[in-house]
Amino acid sequence: MGTLLSLVIPALIPTLADTIRGVVSRFTGGSGAQPVNVAETIQLIDAETKKMQALAELDKPTGAISPWVADLRASCRYIIAILVVINAVATVYVPNLDPNYVDLSINLAGSVWSFLFGERMYLGISRGRK
């Protein structure tokens, strides 16, 4: 039961935060910080573009590296995520394994699953409400 709660509660936190924000917005009549004219909209888009460019620049490797190293570097988090999920599935089927290790593996796999699919699923759900 504890393992299930440790997977479900973190998944519901963004939804709960969005619900609270919506309730507060409904009572205050506000829609958050929204641009009021075209010039402010353009400034906001420019600021978001500069932010994304800065993040991309931080992630770009320095110097000349081999293409396979760049590809491995870019896919490293996904490779590790897949290994964590495979580990969790494997621990369920291994007999006489410490239950604490199985719980830990499942919790880690829940975090990875959230990393891989949680944001996309939440965005799909929140877009569907509009």
DSSP file (Angstrom, degrees, kcal/mol; ACC not computed):
  #  RESIDUE AA STRUCTURE BP1 BP2  ACC     N-H-->O    O-->H-N    N-H-->O    O-->H-N    TCO  KAPPA ALPHA  PHI   PSI    X-CA   Y-CA   Z-CA
    1    1 A M     >        0   0    0      0, 0.0     4,-2.2     0, 0.0     5,-0.2   0.000 360.0 360.0 360.0 -40.3    0.0    0.0    0.0
    2    2 A G  H  >  +     0   0    0      1,-0.2     4,-2.1     2,-0.2     5,-0.1   0.875 360.0  51.7 -64.9 -37.1    2.8    2.4    0.8
    3    3 A T  H  > S+     0   0    0      2,-0.2     4,-1.0     1,-0.2    -1,-0.2   0.908 109.1  50.2 -65.6 -41.5    4.5    1.8   -2.5
    4    4 A L  H >> S+     0   0    0      1,-0.2     4,-2.4     2,-0.2     3,-0.6   0.918 111.1  48.5 -63.8 -43.4    1.3    2.5   -4.4
    5    5 A L  H 3X S+     0   0    0     -4,-2.2     4,-2.5     1,-0.2    -1,-0.2   0.885 106.3  56.9 -64.0 -37.7    0.8    5.8   -2.5
    6    6 A S  H 3< S+     0   0    0     -4,-2.1    -1,-0.2     1,-0.2    -2,-0.2   0.732 113.5  41.3 -68.3 -19.4    4.4    6.8   -3.1
    7    7 A L  H <X S+     0   0    0     -4,-1.0     4,-0.8    -3,-0.6    -2,-0.2   0.820 118.4  43.8 -89.7 -37.5    3.7    6.5   -6.9
    8    8 A V  H  X S+     0   0    0     -4,-2.4     4,-1.4     2,-0.2    -2,-0.2   0.909 106.8  56.8 -78.2 -43.9    0.3    8.0   -6.9
    9    9 A I  H >X S+     0   0    0     -4,-2.5     4,-1.0     1,-0.2     3,-0.6   0.924 107.1  46.8 -60.7 -48.8    0.8   11.1   -4.7
   10   10 A P  H 34 S+     0   0    0      0, 0.0     3,-0.3     0, 0.0    -1,-0.2   0.846 110.6  55.1 -62.4 -29.4    3.7   12.6   -6.7
   11   11 A A  H 3< S+     0   0    0     -4,-0.8     4,-0.4     1,-0.2    -2,-0.2   0.800 109.3  47.3 -70.9 -26.9    1.7   12.0   -9.9
   12   12 A L  H <X S+     0   0    0     -4,-1.4     4,-2.7    -3,-0.6    -1,-0.2   0.618  89.1  84.5 -89.7 -12.9   -1.3   14.0   -8.5
   13   13 A I  H  X S+     0   0    0     -4,-1.0     4,-2.7    -3,-0.3     5,-0.2   0.915  90.5  47.5 -59.8 -46.8    0.7   17.0   -7.2
   14   14 A P  H  > S+     0   0    0      0, 0.0     4,-2.3     0, 0.0    -1,-0.2   0.902 113.8  48.7 -61.5 -38.1    0.7   18.9  -10.5
   15   15 A T  H  > S+     0   0    0     -4,-0.4     4,-2.2     2,-0.2    -2,-0.2   0.915 112.4  48.0 -66.2 -42.4   -3.0   18.3  -11.0
   16   16 A L  H  X S+     0   0    0     -4,-2.7     4,-2.5     2,-0.2     5,-0.2   0.917 112.2  49.2 -63.7 -43.7   -3.7   19.4   -7.5
   17   17 A A  H  X S+     0   0    0     -4,-2.7     4,-2.3     1,-0.2    -2,-0.2   0.898 111.8  49.0 -63.0 -40.3   -1.6   22.6   -8.0
   18   18 A D  H  X S+     0   0    0     -4,-2.3     4,-2.2    -5,-0.2    -1,-0.2   0.879 110.6  51.1 -66.8 -37.7   -3.3   23.3  -11.2
   19   19 A T  H  X S+     0   0    0     -4,-2.2     4,-2.4     2,-0.2    -2,-0.2   0.924 110.7  47.9 -64.6 -45.1   -6.7   22.9   -9.6
   20   20 A I  H  X S+     0   0    0     -4,-2.5     4,-2.6     1,-0.2     5,-0.2   0.911 111.5  50.8 -62.7 -42.1   -5.8   25.2   -6.7
   21   21 A R  H  X S+     0   0    0     -4,-2.3     4,-2.4     1,-0.2    -1,-0.2   0.903 110.7  49.5 -61.9 -40.6   -4.5   27.8   -9.3
   22   22 A G  H  X S+     0   0    0     -4,-2.2     4,-2.2     2,-0.2    -2,-0.2   0.893 111.0  48.8 -65.3 -40.6   -7.8   27.5  -11.2
   23   23 A V  H  X S+     0   0    0     -4,-2.4     4,-2.3     2,-0.2    -2,-0.2   0.930 113.1  47.0 -65.4 -45.2   -9.9   28.0   -8.1
   24   24 A V  H  X S+     0   0    0     -4,-2.6     4,-2.4     1,-0.2     6,-0.3   0.908 112.3  50.7 -62.4 -41.2   -7.9   31.0   -7.0
   25   25 A S  H  X>S+     0   0    0     -4,-2.4     4,-1.5    -5,-0.2     5,-0.7   0.887 109.5  50.7 -63.7 -39.5   -8.1   32.4  -10.5
   26   26 A R  H  <5S+     0   0    0     -4,-2.2    -1,-0.2     1,-0.2    -2,-0.2   0.907 113.9  44.0 -65.9 -41.3  -11.9   31.9  -10.6
   27   27 A F  H  <5S+     0   0    0     -4,-2.3    -2,-0.2     1,-0.2    -1,-0.2   0.859 119.7  40.8 -73.1 -34.8  -12.4   33.7   -7.2
   28   28 A T  H  <5S-     0   0    0     -4,-2.4    -1,-0.2    -5,-0.2    -2,-0.2   0.621 101.2-131.1 -88.4 -12.5  -10.0   36.6   -8.0
   29   29 A G  T  <5 +     0   0    0     -4,-1.5     2,-0.2     1,-0.3    -3,-0.2   0.616  62.7 132.5  74.9  10.4  -11.2   36.9  -11.6
   30   30 A G      < -     0   0    0     -5,-0.7    -1,-0.3    -6,-0.3    -2,-0.1  -0.589  49.9-159.8 -96.2 157.3   -7.6   36.9  -12.8
   31   31 A S        -     0   0    0      1,-0.5    -1,-0.1    -2,-0.2     2,-0.1   0.059  51.3-107.1-118.2  22.9   -6.1   35.0  -15.6
   32   32 A G        -     0   0    0     -7,-0.1     2,-1.1     2,-0.1    -1,-0.5  -0.296  69.8 -25.0  81.0-171.3   -2.5   35.3  -14.4
   33   33 A A  S    S+     0   0    0     -3,-0.1    -1,-0.1    -2,-0.1    -3,-0.0  -0.667  77.6 166.5 -80.1 102.9    0.1   37.5  -16.0
   34   34 A Q        -     0   0    0     -2,-1.1     2,-0.1     2,-0.0    -2,-0.1  -0.930  40.7-107.6-118.5 141.3   -1.1   37.8  -19.6
   35   35 A P        -     0   0    0      0, 0.0     3,-0.1     0, 0.0     4,-0.0  -0.406  23.3-158.4 -64.7 143.6    0.1   40.3  -22.2
   36   36 A V        +     0   0    0     -2,-0.1     2,-0.3     1,-0.0     3,-0.0   0.597  68.2  22.8-102.3 -12.9   -2.4   43.0  -22.9
   37   37 A N  S  > S-     0   0    0      1,-0.1     4,-1.9     0, 0.0     5,-0.1  -0.891  86.2 -95.9-144.8 176.7   -1.3   44.2  -26.3
   38   38 A V  H  > S+     0   0    0     -2,-0.3     4,-2.5     1,-0.2     5,-0.2   0.881 118.8  55.4 -64.6 -39.6    0.7   43.0  -29.3
   39   39 A A  H  > S+     0   0    0      1,-0.2     4,-2.2     2,-0.2    -1,-0.2   0.911 109.4  46.5 -62.2 -42.4    4.0   44.6  -28.2
   40   40 A E  H  > S+     0   0    0      2,-0.2     4,-2.3     1,-0.2    -1,-0.2   0.867 110.9  53.2 -67.9 -35.4    3.9   42.8  -24.8
   41   41 A T  H  X S+     0   0    0     -4,-1.9     4,-2.3     2,-0.2    -2,-0.2   0.918 109.9  47.6 -63.6 -43.4    3.0   39.5  -26.6
   42   42 A I  H  X S+     0   0    0     -4,-2.5     4,-2.6     2,-0.2    -2,-0.2   0.899 111.3  51.1 -64.2 -41.3    6.1   39.9  -28.9
   43   43 A Q  H  X S+     0   0    0     -4,-2.2     4,-2.4     2,-0.2    -2,-0.2   0.901 110.3  49.5 -62.6 -40.6    8.3   40.7  -25.9
   44   44 A L  H  X S+     0   0    0     -4,-2.3     4,-2.3     2,-0.2    -2,-0.2   0.920 111.6  47.8 -64.9 -43.8    7.0   37.6  -24.1
   45   45 A I  H  X S+     0   0    0     -4,-2.3     4,-2.4     2,-0.2    -2,-0.2   0.907 112.3  50.1 -63.4 -41.9    7.7   35.4  -27.1
   46   46 A D  H  X S+     0   0    0     -4,-2.6     4,-2.6     2,-0.2    -2,-0.2   0.911 110.3  49.9 -62.2 -42.4   11.2   36.9  -27.5
   47   47 A A  H  X S+     0   0    0     -4,-2.4     4,-2.1     2,-0.2    -2,-0.2   0.911 111.8  47.7 -64.0 -42.0   12.0   36.3  -23.8
   48   48 A E  H  X S+     0   0    0     -4,-2.3     4,-2.2     2,-0.2    -1,-0.2   0.886 111.6  51.1 -65.5 -38.1   10.8   32.7  -24.1
   49   49 A T  H  X S+     0   0    0     -4,-2.4     4,-2.3     2,-0.2    -2,-0.2   0.924 110.2  48.5 -64.4 -44.3   12.9   32.3  -27.3
   50   50 A K  H  X S+     0   0    0     -4,-2.6     4,-2.3     1,-0.2    -2,-0.2   0.879 110.4  52.4 -63.3 -37.5   16.0   33.7  -25.5
   51   51 A K  H  X S+     0   0    0     -4,-2.1     4,-2.2     2,-0.2    -1,-0.2   0.925 110.6  46.6 -64.1 -44.4   15.5   31.4  -22.6
   52   52 A M  H  X S+     0   0    0     -4,-2.2     4,-2.3     1,-0.2    -2,-0.2   0.873 111.6  51.8 -66.3 -36.6   15.3   28.3  -24.8
   53   53 A Q  H  X S+     0   0    0     -4,-2.3     4,-2.2     2,-0.2    -1,-0.2   0.901 109.4  50.2 -65.5 -40.0   18.4   29.4  -26.7
   54   54 A A  H  X S+     0   0    0     -4,-2.3     4,-1.9     2,-0.2    -2,-0.2   0.907 111.3  48.2 -65.0 -41.2   20.3   29.8  -23.4
   55   55 A L  H  X S+     0   0    0     -4,-2.2     4,-1.4     1,-0.2    -2,-0.2   0.902 111.7  49.6 -65.1 -40.2   19.2   26.3  -22.3
   56   56 A A  H  X S+     0   0    0     -4,-2.3     4,-0.8     1,-0.2    -2,-0.2   0.879 109.2  52.7 -65.4 -36.9   20.2   24.9  -25.7
   57   57 A E  H  < S+     0   0    0     -4,-2.2     3,-0.4     1,-0.2    -1,-0.2   0.865 107.0  52.5 -66.7 -36.2   23.6   26.6  -25.4
   58   58 A L  H  < S+     0   0    0     -4,-1.9    -1,-0.2     1,-0.2    -2,-0.2   0.840 111.4  46.9 -66.7 -32.1   24.2   25.1  -21.9
   59   59 A D  H  < S+     0   0    0     -4,-1.4    -1,-0.2    -5,-0.1    -2,-0.2   0.580  89.3 102.7 -86.7 -10.4   23.5   21.6  -23.3
   60   60 A K  S  < S-     0   0    0     -4,-0.8     2,-0.1    -3,-0.4    -3,-0.0  -0.569  76.3-119.3 -77.9 132.9   25.7   22.0  -26.3
   61   61 A P        -     0   0    0      0, 0.0     2,-0.3     0, 0.0     4,-0.1  -0.393  24.3-124.7 -70.2 148.1   29.1   20.2  -26.0
   62   62 A T        +     0   0    0     -2,-0.1     0, 0.0     2,-0.1     0, 0.0  -0.720  69.8   6.3 -92.7 143.6   32.2   22.3  -26.2
   63   63 A G  S    S-     0   0    0     -2,-0.3     2,-0.6     2,-0.0     0, 0.0  -0.092 105.3 -46.1  79.9 178.0   34.9   21.5  -28.8
   64   64 A A        +     0   0    0      0, 0.0     2,-0.3     0, 0.0    -2,-0.1  -0.764  63.3 174.4 -89.0 120.6   34.8   19.0  -31.5
   65   65 A I        -     0   0    0     -2,-0.6    -2,-0.0    -4,-0.1     5,-0.0  -0.875  38.4 -91.2-123.3 159.9   33.5   15.6  -30.4
   66   66 A S     >  -     0   0    0     -2,-0.3     4,-2.1     1,-0.1     3,-0.4  -0.361  34.1-122.2 -65.8 145.4   32.8   12.4  -32.3
   67   67 A P  H  > S+     0   0    0      0, 0.0     4,-2.4     0, 0.0     5,-0.2   0.863 112.3  53.8 -59.2 -36.3   29.2   12.1  -33.6
   68   68 A W  H  > S+     0   0    0      2,-0.2     4,-2.4     1,-0.2     5,-0.2   0.859 107.6  50.9 -68.9 -31.9   28.7    8.8  -31.7
   69   69 A V  H  > S+     0   0    0     -3,-0.4     4,-2.7     2,-0.2    -1,-0.2   0.911 110.7  48.9 -68.0 -41.8   29.8   10.5  -28.5
   70   70 A A  H  X S+     0   0    0     -4,-2.1     4,-2.2     2,-0.2    -2,-0.2   0.906 112.6  48.1 -62.6 -41.6   27.3   13.3  -29.1
   71   71 A D  H  X S+     0   0    0     -4,-2.4     4,-1.7     2,-0.2    -2,-0.2   0.911 113.1  47.2 -66.0 -42.1   24.6   10.8  -29.8
   72   72 A L  H  X S+     0   0    0     -4,-2.4     4,-0.8     2,-0.2    -2,-0.2   0.910 112.1  50.6 -64.9 -42.0   25.4    8.8  -26.7
   73   73 A R  H >< S+     0   0    0     -4,-2.7     3,-0.5     1,-0.2     4,-0.4   0.899 111.3  48.3 -61.3 -42.0   25.5   11.9  -24.6
   74   74 A A  H 3< S+     0   0    0     -4,-2.2    -1,-0.2     1,-0.2     3,-0.2   0.824 118.4  39.4 -69.7 -31.2   22.1   13.0  -25.9
   75   75 A S  H 3X S+     0   0    0     -4,-1.7     4,-2.3     1,-0.2     3,-0.4   0.410  85.9 101.1 -99.4   2.6   20.5    9.7  -25.2
   76   76 A C  H <X S+     0   0    0     -4,-0.8     4,-2.5    -3,-0.5     5,-0.2   0.892  80.4  50.1 -57.8 -46.0   22.2    8.8  -21.9
   77   77 A R  H  > S+     0   0    0     -4,-0.4     4,-2.0     1,-0.2    -1,-0.2   0.855 112.4  48.4 -65.2 -32.6   19.2    9.8  -19.7
   78   78 A Y  H  > S+     0   0    0     -3,-0.4     4,-2.3     2,-0.2    -1,-0.2   0.870 110.1  51.2 -74.2 -36.4   16.9    7.7  -21.8
   79   79 A I  H  X S+     0   0    0     -4,-2.3     4,-2.1     2,-0.2    -2,-0.2   0.937 112.9  45.8 -63.1 -45.9   19.2    4.7  -21.7
   80   80 A I  H  X S+     0   0    0     -4,-2.5     4,-2.2     1,-0.2    -2,-0.2   0.900 111.1  53.4 -64.0 -40.5   19.5    4.9  -17.9
   81   81 A A  H  X S+     0   0    0     -4,-2.0     4,-2.1    -5,-0.2    -1,-0.2   0.914 108.9  48.6 -61.3 -43.3   15.7    5.3  -17.7
   82   82 A I  H  X S+     0   0    0     -4,-2.3     4,-2.6     1,-0.2    -1,-0.2   0.899 110.3  51.8 -64.1 -40.2   15.1    2.2  -19.7
   83   83 A L  H  X S+     0   0    0     -4,-2.1     4,-2.4     2,-0.2    -1,-0.2   0.886 108.4  51.3 -63.8 -38.4   17.6    0.3  -17.6
   84   84 A V  H  X S+     0   0    0     -4,-2.2     4,-2.1     2,-0.2    -2,-0.2   0.918 111.6  46.8 -64.9 -43.1   15.8    1.4  -14.4
   85   85 A V  H  X S+     0   0    0     -4,-2.1     4,-2.3     2,-0.2    -2,-0.2   0.921 112.6  49.3 -65.8 -43.1   12.4    0.2  -15.8
   86   86 A I  H  X S+     0   0    0     -4,-2.6     4,-2.6     1,-0.2    -2,-0.2   0.908 110.1  52.5 -61.4 -41.4   13.9   -3.1  -16.9
   87   87 A N  H  X S+     0   0    0     -4,-2.4     4,-2.4     2,-0.2    -1,-0.2   0.914 108.9  49.5 -59.9 -43.9   15.5   -3.5  -13.4
   88   88 A A  H  X S+     0   0    0     -4,-2.1     4,-1.1    17,-0.2    -2,-0.2   0.918 112.3  46.8 -64.1 -43.2   12.1   -2.9  -11.7
   89   89 A V  H  X S+     0   0    0     -4,-2.3     4,-0.8     1,-0.2     3,-0.4   0.915 113.1  49.8 -64.3 -41.7   10.3   -5.5  -13.9
   90   90 A A  H >X S+     0   0    0     -4,-2.6     3,-0.7     1,-0.2     4,-0.7   0.885 104.9  57.2 -65.7 -38.7   13.1   -8.0  -13.4
   91   91 A T  H 3< S+     0   0    0     -4,-2.4     3,-0.4     1,-0.2    -1,-0.2   0.803  99.6  60.0 -65.8 -26.9   13.0   -7.6   -9.6
   92   92 A V  H 3< S+     0   0    0     -4,-1.1    -1,-0.2    -3,-0.4    -2,-0.2   0.852 110.2  41.6 -66.7 -32.8    9.3   -8.5   -9.5
   93   93 A Y  H << S+     0   0    0     -4,-0.8    -1,-0.2    -3,-0.7    -2,-0.2   0.462  89.8  99.1 -97.1  -2.3   10.1  -11.9  -11.0
   94   94 A V  S >< S-     0   0    0     -4,-0.7     3,-0.7    -3,-0.4     2,-0.1  -0.763  71.7-133.0 -87.3 122.3   13.2  -12.8   -9.0
   95   95 A P  T 3  S+     0   0    0      0, 0.0    -2,-0.1     0, 0.0    -1,-0.0  -0.379  80.1  15.7 -73.9 153.4   12.4  -15.1   -6.1
   96   96 A N  T 3  S+     0   0    0      1,-0.2     2,-0.3    -2,-0.1    -2,-0.0   0.777  85.3 149.8  59.3  32.8   13.7  -14.6   -2.6
   97   97 A L    <   -     0   0    0     -3,-0.7    -1,-0.2    -6,-0.2     5,-0.1  -0.716  59.6 -92.3 -93.7 147.2   14.7  -11.0   -3.3
   98   98 A D    >>  -     0   0    0     -2,-0.3     4,-1.8     1,-0.2     3,-0.7  -0.379  30.3-140.5 -58.6 123.8   14.7   -8.5   -0.4
   99   99 A P  H 3> S+     0   0    0      0, 0.0     4,-2.6     0, 0.0     5,-0.2   0.807 101.0  60.2 -59.3 -29.2   11.2   -6.8   -0.5
  100  100 A N  H 3> S+     0   0    0      2,-0.2     4,-2.4     1,-0.2     5,-0.2   0.891 104.5  48.9 -65.7 -37.2   12.8   -3.4    0.3
  101  101 A Y  H <> S+     0   0    0     -3,-0.7     4,-2.5     2,-0.2    -1,-0.2   0.893 110.5  50.7 -68.0 -39.1   14.9   -3.7   -2.9
  102  102 A V  H  X S+     0   0    0     -4,-1.8     4,-2.4     2,-0.2    -2,-0.2   0.936 111.5  47.9 -62.9 -45.8   11.8   -4.5   -4.9
  103  103 A D  H  X S+     0   0    0     -4,-2.6     4,-2.5     1,-0.2    -2,-0.2   0.915 112.4  49.3 -60.4 -43.8   10.0   -1.5   -3.4
  104  104 A L  H  X S+     0   0    0     -4,-2.4     4,-2.5     1,-0.2    -1,-0.2   0.913 110.8  50.0 -62.4 -42.8   12.9    0.8   -4.1
  105  105 A S  H  X S+     0   0    0     -4,-2.5     4,-2.3     1,-0.2   -17,-0.2   0.906 111.5  48.0 -63.4 -41.7   13.1   -0.5   -7.7
  106  106 A I  H  X S+     0   0    0     -4,-2.4     4,-2.1     2,-0.2    -1,-0.2   0.896 111.1  50.9 -67.4 -39.6    9.4    0.1   -8.3
  107  107 A N  H  X S+     0   0    0     -4,-2.5     4,-1.9     2,-0.2    -2,-0.2   0.921 111.1  48.2 -62.8 -43.3    9.6    3.6   -6.8
  108  108 A L  H  X S+     0   0    0     -4,-2.5     4,-2.2     1,-0.2    -2,-0.2   0.911 110.3  51.5 -62.7 -41.4   12.6    4.4   -9.1
  109  109 A A  H  X S+     0   0    0     -4,-2.3     4,-2.8     1,-0.2    -1,-0.2   0.859 106.3  55.4 -64.4 -34.4   10.7    3.1  -12.1
  110  110 A G  H  X S+     0   0    0     -4,-2.1     4,-2.2     2,-0.2    -1,-0.2   0.900 107.8  48.6 -63.6 -40.3    7.7    5.3  -11.1
  111  111 A S  H  X S+     0   0    0     -4,-1.9     4,-2.2     2,-0.2    -2,-0.2   0.910 112.8  47.7 -64.6 -42.0    9.9    8.3  -11.2
  112  112 A V  H  X S+     0   0    0     -4,-2.2     4,-2.7     2,-0.2     5,-0.2   0.917 109.9  52.2 -65.3 -43.2   11.3    7.3  -14.6
  113  113 A W  H  X>S+     0   0    0     -4,-2.8     4,-3.0     1,-0.2     5,-0.8   0.906 110.1  49.6 -60.2 -41.3    7.9    6.7  -15.9
  114  114 A S  I  X>S+     0   0    0     -4,-2.2     4,-1.2     3,-0.2     5,-0.8   0.904 110.6  50.4 -63.1 -41.1    6.8   10.1  -14.8
  115  115 A F  I  <5S+     0   0    0     -4,-2.2    -2,-0.2     1,-0.2    -1,-0.2   0.912 117.5  39.3 -62.0 -43.3    9.9   11.6  -16.5
  116  116 A L  I  <5S+     0   0    0     -4,-2.7    -2,-0.2    -5,-0.1    -1,-0.2   0.897 139.3   3.5 -76.1 -40.9    9.2    9.8  -19.7
  117  117 A F  I  X5S+     0   0    0     -4,-3.0     4,-2.5    -5,-0.2     5,-0.2   0.615 104.8  85.8-124.5 -17.5    5.4   10.2  -19.9
  118  118 A G  I  X<S+     0   0    0     -4,-1.2     4,-2.7    -5,-0.8     5,-0.2   0.908  93.6  43.7 -60.5 -48.9    4.0   12.2  -17.0
  119  119 A E  H  ><S+     0   0    0     -5,-0.8     4,-2.8     2,-0.2    -1,-0.2   0.915 115.3  49.0 -66.2 -42.2    4.4   15.7  -18.4
  120  120 A R  H  > S+     0   0    0      1,-0.2     4,-2.2     2,-0.2    -1,-0.2   0.913 113.5  47.2 -62.4 -41.9    3.1   14.8  -21.9
  121  121 A M  H  X S+     0   0    0     -4,-2.5     4,-2.3     2,-0.2    -2,-0.2   0.920 112.8  48.6 -66.4 -43.1    0.1   13.0  -20.3
  122  122 A Y  H  X S+     0   0    0     -4,-2.7     4,-2.9    -5,-0.2     5,-0.2   0.913 111.5  49.6 -63.9 -42.4   -0.6   16.0  -18.0
  123  123 A L  H  X S+     0   0    0     -4,-2.8     4,-2.1     1,-0.2    -1,-0.2   0.896 110.8  50.5 -63.9 -38.8   -0.3   18.4  -20.9
  124  124 A G  H  X S+     0   0    0     -4,-2.2     4,-1.4    -5,-0.2    -2,-0.2   0.897 113.0  45.8 -64.0 -40.5   -2.7   16.3  -23.0
  125  125 A I  H  X S+     0   0    0     -4,-2.3     4,-0.8     2,-0.2    -2,-0.2   0.925 113.3  48.3 -68.0 -44.3   -5.2   16.2  -20.1
  126  126 A S  H  X S+     0   0    0     -4,-2.9     4,-0.5     1,-0.2     3,-0.3   0.833 110.9  51.3 -68.9 -31.0   -5.0   19.9  -19.4
  127  127 A R  H >< S+     0   0    0     -4,-2.1     3,-0.7     1,-0.2    -1,-0.2   0.842 104.4  58.7 -70.8 -32.4   -5.4   20.8  -23.1
  128  128 A G  H 3< S+     0   0    0     -4,-1.4    -1,-0.2     1,-0.2    -2,-0.2   0.733  98.3  60.0 -68.2 -22.8   -8.5   18.6  -23.2
  129  129 A R  H 3<        0   0    0     -4,-0.8    -1,-0.2    -3,-0.3    -2,-0.2   0.752 360.0 360.0 -76.8 -24.3  -10.2   20.6  -20.5
  130  130 A K    <<        0   0    0     -3,-0.7    -1,-0.2    -4,-0.5    -2,-0.1   0.505 360.0 360.0 -71.2 360.0  -10.2   23.9  -22.4
